[in-house]
Amino acid sequence: MANPKTTSPTVASQAARTLLDPSSSATAKSLAGSALSQRSPSHQTGSTIEDMASRVLDSSKYSNSTKSLAGSVLSQSNPKR
């Protein structure tokens, strides 16, 4: 069962800014790319990105912006996983 949720315009804008920012971490850019790809309801979070997003949310070393992207990505994951 696919998850019908898509990335909001606000999070998509944040994701685009993250991808364009040369100081953004590789983790933040991966989450941003995933969030942008999920603007279409036919795309959902893969298990590798789910794991990454979960680790980001559990860590204190990531910014609120990166955690926001992680939360968005996780909310669009496959509900059966």
N, C-alpha and C positions, 0 to 999 in steps of 0.2 A: 504494500500500500504506500503510495507516494504521499509525501507531506505537501499539502496545497499552499503552504505559507511561502511568501516571497519577501525579498529584502525591501524595506521601506525606502522611500526617496531620501530621507534624512541619513539613514545608515549607508545607502549607496553613495551619497555625496561624501560622507566621512571616509568611506573605503577608497574613493577616487583620490581624495587628498592624501591618504596614507600611501597609495601607490606612487604618487608624484613626489612625495617628500623623500629626498635622498637620505635623511637621517632615520627613517623608519626602519625597524628591525626586519629581518627576514621572516620572522614569525608573524609580525603585524601585516606584512605584505602578503603572506600566504592566506591569512584570514580575510584580508581585504579582497583578494582575488576570488576567493570562495564566495564571499558575500555578494560581490558583483555578478558572478555567474548565476547566482540564485535569484536574480531579478526575474528570471523566467520560471514559471511553476513546474516546468519539466525537469529542472535541475534540483538536486538535493545534496546535502552534505555527505561526503564519503567518510568511511570509518577512520582513515588516517587524520583527516582534518578534525573530525569529532574528538579524537584523542588529544590532538594538539589544543583545541579550544578548551577542553576540560582541564588540561594542565595549566593553561593560562589563567583560567578562573580560580584555580586552587593556589596560585602563586601570588606572592606579594611584590614580585619584581616587575610586573607589567603595568603599564599606564592604564588609566580609566578608559582611554580611547581604544586600546587593544582589547581590553576586557569587554567593551561594548560590542566590538566586532565578533569576539568569541561567543558572546551570548546570542547574538543574532544568528550566527552560523549554527550553533547548537539547537536553537529553536526550530531550525529548518531541517533537522536530521531525520533519518528514517525512524518512525516511531516503533518499529519492530526490533530495532537494535538495542 
